[in-house]
Each structure stands twice: as structure tokens, then as C-alpha cells.
């Protein structure tokens, strides 16, 4: 069973790199990748699906990754 993941980072290059890693892993399933932390928070808070892992930047404009 794959762990579900979401990627949130304001740097598109980092999002792309982490997304590629997740897509290459049979143990991880990507549910979404976002460069806008506010949009990601809206999706995360409204989803009924379980999210196992959140890959996030700690310093983003408008929102802390913590």
C-alpha cells in the first residue's frame, strides 16, 4: 500500500524534483503538488482523503510550513 503525499513549496524547481522522486517510488502516491501555499492549505483542509506525508518548505510567502 502506497503512502499518500502532497508537495508544497514556493520554488517550482523543488516541487518538480520532489514530484519526480515520488513518481519513481512504488511506495508513494502523489495527491497534489502546489507552489501556492494558500491554495494547498485550502485543498488539504477540504479533502476527505487521508494524507500520510506532507513535503513542505518551512519559509514561504504568506504561510509558514510549520
C-alpha positions in Angstrom: 0.0 0.0 0.0 1.4 3.4 -1.1 1.6 6.3 1.3 -0.3 9.4 0.0 1.7 12.6 -0.4 1.3 16.3 -1.1 4.2 18.7 -2.0 4.1 22.4 -1.1 6.9 24.7 -1.9 7.1 28.2 -3.4 10.0 27.1 -5.6 8.7 25.4 -8.7 12.1 23.6 -9.3 11.9 22.0 -5.8 8.3 20.9 -6.4 9.4 19.3 -9.7 12.3 17.5 -8.1 10.3 16.1 -5.2 7.4 15.2 -7.5 9.8 13.2 -9.8 11.1 11.3 -6.7 7.6 10.5 -5.6 6.6 9.3 -9.0 9.6 7.0 -9.2 8.7 5.4 -5.9 6.2 2.5 -5.7 5.6 3.2 -2.0 4.4 6.8 -2.5 1.3 8.2 -4.3 1.2 11.9 -5.2 -2.1 13.5 -4.4 -1.1 17.1 -5.4 1.8 19.5 -5.9 1.5 23.2 -5.2 3.6 26.3 -5.4 0.9 28.4 -3.8 0.8 27.5 0.0 -2.6 29.2 0.5 -4.2 27.1 -2.4 -2.6 24.0 -1.0 -4.0 24.7 2.5 -7.5 25.1 1.1 -7.2 21.7 -0.7 -5.7 20.0 2.4 -8.3 21.3 4.7 -11.2 20.4 2.4 -10.1 16.9 1.4 -11.7 13.8 2.9 -8.8 11.6 1.8 -6.1 10.7 4.3 -2.7 12.4 3.6 0.2 10.4 5.0 3.1 12.7 4.2 3.4 16.4 3.5 6.6 17.6 1.9 6.7 21.3 2.6 9.0 24.3 2.7 9.3 26.0 6.1 9.7 29.5 4.7 7.0 30.5 2.2 5.4 33.8 1.4 2.1 34.2 3.3 2.4 31.0 5.3 4.8 29.0 7.4 5.4 25.4 6.5 5.2 24.6 10.2 
